[in-house]
Structures are given as structure tokens and as C-alpha cells.
Amino acid sequence: MTGCRPGRARPVVLLTTALTMGLAGCVAPAFDSGAFQANARAAAGSARSEVRTVALALRARLEDRVTQAYVNTVVTESESALGPIEDSFGVVDPPSRRDDALRERVVTLLQDAATALTTARIAVRRQDDARLRSSVGELARLGDSLDQLEQDLQ
């Protein structure tokens, strides 16, 4: 008989399952406030990049400088990229109560950015120019807020 012997496979399967469950359930705090602030700054910078990219693409579409397909791709990709940014920041616990306000500020901005990108995606697909113009303004405001957050954390 060829293949894996049941007695040998069991420890490997159990170890793999235990490691997977352990890693999936772990949410560790940042080591200190400095590390948490660095994480917040990185999340803000990444989100700012996505928000500014979409605002630029929407403006180009409104000026008929890019195709519908192009702007749809840009918005969809940026919206998809924001999810992991939210997730990676959201799973890090603030190391102290002093960091709770920063966490709330970052989480709120990330959620607002996600909502704005979703609104922009819908406007693009509906070819709703009025909503696209509105989205450009909202994304510009969010980009400025994310810029300010990054500067505050320098």
C-alpha cells in the first residue's frame, strides 16, 4: 500500500489545525504607543493613496479624458485595496487607553473612505455625472483628513 500511513498523518494534521486556529484567533496589541501610531500612519497613508487615486480618475472621467471602463477598473481596484487596509489596522488592539481616541479616529476615516469609494463605484457604473462630481468633493475632503492625520502622527 502506498500513501500516507494514518498514524503518521494525524500529528501533522493536528499541528497544522492548531497553528491555523491559533493564528486566526490572535489579535495582539501593538508593542507600544509608538508602534501603534506608526501602524495608524501607515493605514492613513495607504487609504489616502486610494482615495486620491479615485478622485483623480473621477475628475479625468468627468473631463472625458479616460474611458468608462478605465475609471471603473480604478475605482473597483481601489475599493478592493481598502478592505485589507481596514482589516490590518482593525485587528491591532491599542496598547493603552490613551490610544483609544487615535484608533477611533483612524477607524472612522477608513470607514468613511470605504463608503465614499463604494458611492463612487456606483456612480461610475450608473454614469451619474452629478454623483461623480459630488464624490470628487467627498474624496478630496477625505484625502485632506487622511493627510492631516498622517501629519499629526509625524
N, C-alpha and C positions, 0 to 999 in steps of 0.2 A: 504494500500500500504506500503510495506517495502522498506528499502533502504535509500539512502541519498536524502534529500529534495534539490531541485535545489537552493533555496535561501541560504541555509547554505553552500553548497559546493563552491559557487562562491568566497567568500572571501579567503577560504583556497587555492583554485587553483590560484587565482591572487597573493597571498602572496608567494606561492611556486614558481610560474613562475618568479616573480620579484626578489626573492632571487637567483634563479638559474642564471638568466641573469646577475644580478649584480656581482655574484661571478665569473662567466665565463669571464666577461669583465674586471675584475680588474687586473691590473698589478701595483703593488706598488713598490716604490723604497725601497731598504734596508734602515734601520733606519739611519745608518751612515757608514762610510768607513770601520770601524772595522767589522760590521755585514756583509758587502758586501765581505770583504776579507775572513771572516770565511765561507761564502757560497761558494766562489771560491775555497777555500782549500778543503772543503768537496766534491765538484764536481770533483776536480782533484784527490782526493784520491779514490773516487768511480770508476772513469774512469781508473785510474792506476790499480786498482784491477782487473777489467775486462780485460784490455789489457795484464797484466802479466799472468792471468789465461789462456788466449787463447794461448799466446806464449808457456807456459809450456805444454799445451795439444798438440800443433802442434809439438813441439820437441819430445814428447813421441810418437806421431804417426809416425814421421819420423824414429824413432828408433824401430818401431814396438812393442812398449810396451803397446799400447792401441788399441782398435778396431776403425774401421771407424765410426761405429755407436756412440761410446762414444765421439770421438772428434767432430763429427757433432753436437751432443747434447750440448757439452760445448760451441762451437762457436756460435751456434744458441741462446742459453740462454744468453750468454754474449752480443751478438749483441742486443738482445731484451732489456736487462737491461740498455744498454747505452742510449736508447731513452729517458726514463724518467729522466735520469741524465741531458741530454742536455736540455730537456724541463724545468726542475725545475730551472736550472741556467738561462736559456734564458729568463724567464719571469720576472726576478728581474731586475729592472732598476738600473743602477749605481747611487748612491746618489749625486755624483758630477762629474764634467768634469775630475777631477784627476783620477777617477776610470774607465774612458773610455778605457784606454790602457789595464788595467787588464781584463776588460770584453772582449776586442778583443782577448787578449792572450788566455783566457780560452775557449772562443767560438771556436777559430781556432783549439786549441788542441782537443777539444771534437769532432769537425767535422772531423779532421784528424783521430782520433781514430775510429769514426764510419765508415769512408771509409776503413780503414785498416781491421776492423773486417768483413766488407762486402766482401772485397777481399779475406780474409782468408776463409770465409764461402764458397765462390765459388770455391776456390782452393781445399778445403776439399771435396766438393761434386763431383768435377771433378777428384779427386785423382791425382792432379797435384803436384808432389813432388818438382819440381823446384820452383813453385809458393809458396808452403808451406815454403820452405827454405827462400825465399825472404820475405814472410810475417813474419816469426820469427824475421828476422833482423829489419823490419819496426816496428813491435810491441815492440821490445826491445828498439829501439830509442824513440818511443813514451812514453814508460814506464819511461825511463830516463828523458824525458822532463816533464812529469807529476810529477815525484819525485822532480825535480828541482823547479817546480812551488810551490809545497807544502812546500819545504824548504824555498823558498823566502817569503812565507806568514806566517812563524812561528813568 
